[in-house]
């Protein structure tokens, strides 16, 4: 009898302990209940984990960040949770799916330290997709924040293999134009393999969780001029951590540490999880959790085009060859023809304007090449120093519109800093004012 009483007390204590632990943590699942995110604070560190069909996708991994205000990665307590749902439909004309129905459950977990500083981690969980970001309110009288280091991490089960592309060192390669985001992917490599340059990996990152029979795709979305683009660091501490751009990127111009006004938020970190590659191939999460920054001035239509440079590279920049490819586009019924680098030298600006008008007369719209800047690589292909200068850029876009251009191809972006993200936005916004489409080349993840 005594043994039974002791056993009963042990059961009661275990139940009380489990109840206490449950109070300090929260969970949210996707609509079908298979993808589950657990969130808690362990010894003051915000931590999350992810399972799919009860199998480990992300092992308990730290969250948070260090900032000029405070360290939001330690000494934190989970003090509140809000829940909601998303059920929306939208259309897209430029991605893998035209009509998208997105349903997800949302959990917002607020963490606070003993100074009263707060951050909220917002989780959006669909059937196979997870997106999360940090939302930061004003902190007392402080209405601006600089993020010094993100502690966001992804810890994967032992035995996982990787499909990753290395982040290049800055200011190396042809004409010191790297990173140009054209490095090769490794296939099925162990997690502890050091990347080619020792600088971690460019998004997106694919993982085969062999012991669990799962696939996980890690990426980001919602990056804009209020933050930098990020990457995964080298494998350490059983996983990978978010890292910011290297100081050497963009020839040292701009800070590696993003800053934004408060209240504000960081970009979304995304995970797609499934028992096969089907959810990875079909995911629309990069678009599901973002909204257009502005209403476009016109209904831009992608289409087919010709490109003389593909055959003779820079030597193809001459009047006759460019005209031949414009005629080729017209004969094939294609909408566009790309006039690539050095057109302002050969055939020259006046003859190129003549070519552009000729293209329009044949029902073909020209796209025109530009270097992104003139100060973060040694590229000599022209035009340079046009797209990075707002005064010159707007004058140039006015000239393009007057001569029948329908788009620009802007090349050789030299890094992922917040300054570069602002340049992407500025080019897109100004181009929209003149009804121009934009191709970014040598650029980061869209």
C-alpha positions in Angstrom: 0.0 0.0 0.0 2.8 2.4 0.9 4.4 1.7 -2.5 1.1 2.6 -4.2 0.9 5.9 -2.3 4.4 6.9 -3.3 3.7 5.9 -6.9 0.5 8.0 -6.9 2.4 11.0 -5.5 5.0 10.6 -8.2 2.3 10.5 -10.9 0.7 13.7 -9.4 4.1 15.5 -9.2 4.9 14.5 -12.8 1.5 15.8 -14.0 2.0 19.1 -12.1 5.5 19.5 -13.6 4.2 18.8 -17.1 1.4 21.3 -16.6 3.9 23.9 -15.4 6.2 23.3 -18.4 3.2 23.5 -20.8 2.3 27.0 -19.4 5.8 28.2 -20.4 5.5 27.0 -24.0 3.1 27.4 -26.9 2.3 25.4 -30.1 0.6 26.1 -33.4 -0.1 23.7 -36.3 -1.1 24.1 -39.9 -4.7 23.7 -40.9 -4.3 19.9 -41.5 -2.5 19.5 -38.2 0.6 17.8 -39.6 3.1 20.6 -39.4 3.6 21.7 -35.8 5.7 24.5 -34.3 6.5 24.5 -30.6 7.8 27.7 -29.0 9.2 28.3 -25.5 12.0 30.1 -23.6 14.8 27.9 -22.3 17.0 29.5 -19.7 15.9 32.9 -21.1 16.6 32.0 -24.7 13.6 32.0 -27.1 13.5 28.5 -28.8 11.4 26.9 -31.5 11.1 23.4 -32.9 9.2 22.0 -35.9 7.7 18.5 -36.5 5.9 17.0 -39.4 3.7 14.0 -38.9 5.4 13.7 -35.5 8.9 13.5 -37.1 11.6 16.1 -36.3 12.1 18.7 -39.0 13.8 21.4 -36.9 15.3 20.4 -33.5 15.0 23.0 -30.7 16.9 26.0 -32.1 17.5 29.5 -30.7 15.7 32.7 -31.9 16.3 36.3 -31.2 18.8 39.0 -32.1 21.3 41.5 -30.6 20.7 45.2 -31.2 21.9 48.6 -30.2 19.0 48.8 -27.8 19.4 45.4 -26.0 20.1 41.7 -26.5 16.8 40.1 -27.4 18.3 36.6 -27.5 18.8 36.0 -23.8 17.1 36.8 -20.5 13.7 36.7 -22.2 10.4 35.4 -20.9 7.4 34.3 -22.9 4.7 36.7 -21.6 1.9 36.5 -24.1 0.4 34.8 -27.2 -2.1 35.9 -29.7 -3.7 33.6 -32.3 -5.5 34.2 -35.6 -6.0 32.7 -39.0 -5.4 33.6 -42.6 -7.7 32.5 -45.4 -7.1 34.4 -48.6 -7.0 34.0 -52.4 -4.9 35.9 -54.9 -3.6 35.7 -58.4 -0.1 35.9 -59.9 0.8 36.1 -63.6 4.6 35.5 -63.2 5.0 32.4 -60.9 4.4 28.7 -61.1 0.7 29.0 -60.2 -1.9 31.6 -61.3 -4.7 31.1 -58.7 -3.5 30.7 -55.1 -5.6 29.8 -52.1 -3.6 30.3 -48.9 -4.8 29.1 -45.5 -2.7 29.3 -42.4 -2.8 29.6 -38.6 -1.0 32.4 -37.0 0.7 32.6 -33.5 2.4 35.7 -32.2 4.6 35.0 -29.2 5.8 38.0 -27.2 9.0 37.8 -25.2 10.1 40.4 -22.6 13.2 40.8 -20.5 13.6 42.3 -17.0 14.2 45.8 -18.5 10.8 45.7 -20.1 12.1 45.4 -23.6 9.9 43.3 -25.9 9.9 41.5 -29.2 7.2 39.4 -30.8 7.9 36.4 -33.0 5.2 36.0 -35.6 4.6 32.4 -36.9 2.5 31.7 -39.9 1.9 28.0 -40.4 0.3 26.4 -43.4 0.0 22.7 -44.3 3.6 22.4 -45.5 5.0 25.9 -45.0 6.2 28.0 -42.1 7.1 31.6 -42.1 8.3 33.6 -39.1 9.7 37.0 -38.4 10.4 39.4 -35.5 8.1 42.4 -34.8 9.6 45.1 -32.6 7.6 47.8 -30.9 8.9 51.1 -29.8 11.1 50.6 -26.7 10.2 53.4 -24.3 11.5 56.6 -25.9 13.4 54.7 -28.6 11.9 54.7 -32.0 14.8 53.3 -34.1 16.8 50.1 -34.0 20.0 48.7 -35.5 20.3 44.9 -35.6 23.8 43.8 -34.8 23.4 40.1 -35.1 20.6 37.7 -35.7 20.5 34.5 -33.6 17.9 32.8 -35.8 19.0 29.3 -36.3 18.0 26.0 -38.0 19.1 22.8 -36.3 18.5 19.6 -38.2 18.6 15.9 -37.2 21.9 14.0 -37.4 22.3 12.3 -40.8 20.8 15.1 -42.8 22.4 15.8 -46.1 22.5 19.1 -48.0 21.9 20.7 -51.4 23.5 24.1 -51.0 25.3 26.8 -53.0 28.2 28.7 -51.3 28.2 32.4 -50.7 31.2 33.8 -52.5 33.8 36.0 -51.0 33.3 39.6 -51.9 35.2 41.5 -54.5 36.8 38.5 -56.2 36.3 36.8 -59.6 35.9 38.5 -63.0 36.4 42.2 -62.6 35.9 41.9 -58.8 32.2 41.4 -59.5 31.4 38.7 -57.0 29.1 37.8 -55.3 27.2 37.3 -58.5 25.0 34.5 -57.2 26.1 32.0 -59.8 28.0 29.5 -57.7 27.4 25.8 -58.2 25.3 23.7 -55.8 26.7 20.7 -54.0 24.6 17.6 -53.9 23.8 15.4 -51.0 26.7 16.6 -48.9 27.1 16.0 -45.2 26.1 19.0 -43.0 29.6 19.4 -41.6 31.1 20.0 -45.0 32.8 23.4 -45.1 31.5 25.6 -47.9 33.8 26.4 -50.9 34.6 29.9 -49.6 34.0 29.4 -45.9 31.3 32.1 -45.9 28.2 29.9 -45.6 25.5 29.6 -48.1 23.2 31.6 -50.4 19.4 31.0 -50.1 17.5 28.9 -50.9 18.9 25.9 -49.0 17.6 22.4 -49.3 18.0 19.6 -46.8 17.3 15.8 -47.0 16.5 14.7 -43.5 17.3 11.0 -44.3 16.6 9.5 -40.8 13.2 11.2 -40.7 12.2 10.7 -44.3 11.6 14.5 -44.7 12.7 17.3 -47.0 13.1 20.9 -45.7 13.7 24.0 -47.8 14.9 27.1 -45.9 14.8 30.5 -47.4 13.6 34.1 -46.8 11.1 36.5 -48.3 9.8 40.0 -47.7 13.2 41.6 -47.8 13.0 45.3 -48.6 14.9 48.6 -48.1 14.3 48.3 -44.3 16.7 45.3 -44.0 19.5 43.5 -45.7 19.3 40.1 -47.5 20.8 37.3 -45.4 22.4 33.9 -45.8 23.1 30.8 -43.8 26.4 30.6 -41.9 28.7 27.6 -41.8 27.4 24.5 -40.0 28.2 24.8 -36.3 26.4 23.9 -33.0 24.4 21.2 -34.8 22.9 23.7 -37.3 23.0 26.9 -39.2 22.5 30.5 -38.1 21.4 33.6 -40.1 24.3 35.8 -41.1 24.4 39.3 -42.5 26.4 40.5 -45.5 30.2 40.7 -45.3 31.6 44.3 -44.8 33.7 43.9 -48.0 30.6 43.5 -50.2 29.7 46.4 -52.5 33.4 47.5 -52.3 32.9 48.3 -48.6 30.0 50.8 -49.2 27.1 50.6 -46.8 26.8 48.9 -43.4 26.4 45.2 -42.9 24.0 45.8 -40.0 20.4 46.7 -41.0 18.4 49.4 -39.2 14.7 50.3 -39.3 12.1 52.5 -37.6 10.0 51.3 -34.7 7.5 49.8 -34.7 8.9 47.6 -37.4 9.7 44.1 -38.4 12.4 41.9 -40.0 11.9 39.9 -43.2 10.3 36.4 -43.1 12.4 33.3 -42.7 10.6 30.4 -44.4 10.6 26.7 -44.2 8.8 24.2 -46.5 8.5 20.7 -45.1 7.2 17.5 -46.6 7.7 13.7 -47.0 8.7 14.3 -50.6 9.9 17.1 -52.9 6.4 17.8 -54.1 5.7 20.5 -51.5 9.1 22.1 -52.1 8.5 22.3 -55.9 5.0 23.6 -55.5 5.4 26.1 -52.6 4.2 29.6 -53.0 5.2 30.8 -49.5 7.6 33.5 -50.9 4.4 35.3 -52.1 1.9 34.1 -49.6 3.1 36.2 -46.7 4.0 39.4 -48.6 2.0 42.2 -50.3 2.9 44.5 -53.2 4.7 47.6 -52.1 2.8 49.7 -54.6 0.2 49.4 -57.3 2.0 49.1 -60.7 1.3 51.9 -63.2 0.6 49.4 -66.0 -0.1 45.7 -66.6 3.3 44.5 -67.4 3.4 41.5 -69.7 6.3 39.0 -69.9 7.0 37.3 -73.2 9.5 35.9 -75.6 12.6 37.7 -76.9 15.9 37.5 -78.7 19.4 38.3 -77.5 22.3 38.8 -79.7 24.9 38.7 -76.9 24.4 35.0 -76.4 26.3 34.2 -79.7 29.2 36.7 -79.8 29.2 38.3 -76.3 30.4 41.9 -76.4 31.3 41.7 -80.1 27.6 41.4 -80.9 27.1 45.0 -79.8 27.0 46.5 -83.3 24.2 47.9 -85.5 23.9 45.1 -88.0 23.9 42.2 -85.5 21.4 44.0 -83.2 19.2 44.7 -86.2 19.4 41.1 -87.3 18.1 39.9 -83.9 15.3 42.5 -83.9 14.2 41.2 -87.3 14.5 37.6 -85.9 12.2 38.6 -83.0 9.7 40.1 -85.5 9.8 37.1 -87.8 9.2 34.8 -84.9 6.4 36.8 -83.4 8.4 37.5 -80.3 7.6 40.6 -78.2 11.1 41.7 -77.1 14.7 42.0 -78.1 17.5 42.6 -75.6 20.2 45.1 -76.6 23.0 44.2 -74.2 26.2 45.8 -72.9 28.2 48.6 -74.6 25.3 49.8 -76.9 26.1 53.4 -76.0 29.6 52.9 -77.5 28.8 50.7 -80.4 26.5 51.5 -82.3 26.4 54.6 -80.0 23.5 56.4 -78.4 22.1 58.0 -81.5 22.2 54.9 -83.7 20.8 52.8 -80.8 17.9 55.2 -80.5 17.4 54.7 -84.3 17.5 50.9 -83.7 15.0 51.1 -80.9 12.5 53.0 -83.0 13.1 50.5 -85.8 12.2 47.7 -83.4 9.0 49.4 -82.5 8.1 49.8 -86.1 8.4 46.0 -86.5 6.3 45.3 -83.4 9.2 44.5 -81.1 9.9 46.2 -77.8 13.6 46.7 -76.8 15.1 45.9 -73.5 18.3 47.8 -72.7 21.3 46.7 -70.6 22.9 48.8 -67.7 25.5 48.2 -65.1 24.1 48.6 -61.6 26.7 51.1 -60.6 30.3 52.2 -61.2 31.8 52.0 -57.8 31.6 48.4 -56.5 33.5 46.4 -59.2 35.8 46.9 -62.2 33.2 46.3 -64.9 33.9 48.4 -68.0 30.8 47.4 -70.0 28.6 50.4 -70.4 26.4 52.3 -69.6 27.7 52.6 -66.0 26.9 55.2 -63.3 23.3 55.5 -64.5 21.2 53.3 -62.4 22.7 54.1 -59.0 22.2 57.9 -59.4 18.6 59.0 -59.0 19.0 62.2 -61.1 20.7 60.4 -63.9 18.5 57.3 -63.6 15.2 59.3 -64.1 16.6 61.3 -67.0 17.8 58.0 -68.6 14.4 56.3 -68.1 12.6 59.3 -69.7 14.9 58.9 -72.8 14.2 55.1 -72.9 10.4 55.6 -72.8 10.6 58.3 -75.5 12.5 55.9 -77.8 10.2 52.9 -77.3 12.0 50.8 -74.7 9.8 48.5 -72.6 12.4 47.4 -70.1 15.9 47.4 -68.7 18.3 44.7 -67.6 20.4 45.9 -64.7 23.5 43.8 -64.0 26.3 43.1 -61.4 24.9 43.9 -58.0 27.8 43.5 -55.6 26.2 42.3 -52.3 23.3 41.9 -50.0 23.6 45.1 -47.8 20.6 47.2 -46.9 22.0 49.9 -49.2 21.7 47.4 -52.1 18.1 46.5 -51.2 17.2 50.1 -51.3 18.8 50.4 -54.8 16.7 47.5 -56.0 13.5 49.2 -54.7 14.5 52.6 -56.2 15.2 51.2 -59.6 11.9 49.3 -59.6 9.9 52.3 -58.4 11.4 54.8 -60.9 11.1 52.3 -63.7 7.4 51.9 -62.9 7.0 55.7 -63.2 8.1 55.3 -66.8 6.3 52.1 -67.6 9.5 50.0 -67.8 9.9 46.4 -66.9 13.0 45.3 -65.0 15.3 42.3 -65.2 17.9 42.1 -62.4 21.0 40.0 -63.2 23.9 39.0 -61.0 21.5 39.7 -58.2 20.4 38.2 -54.9 17.3 36.0 -54.3 14.2 37.9 -55.6 
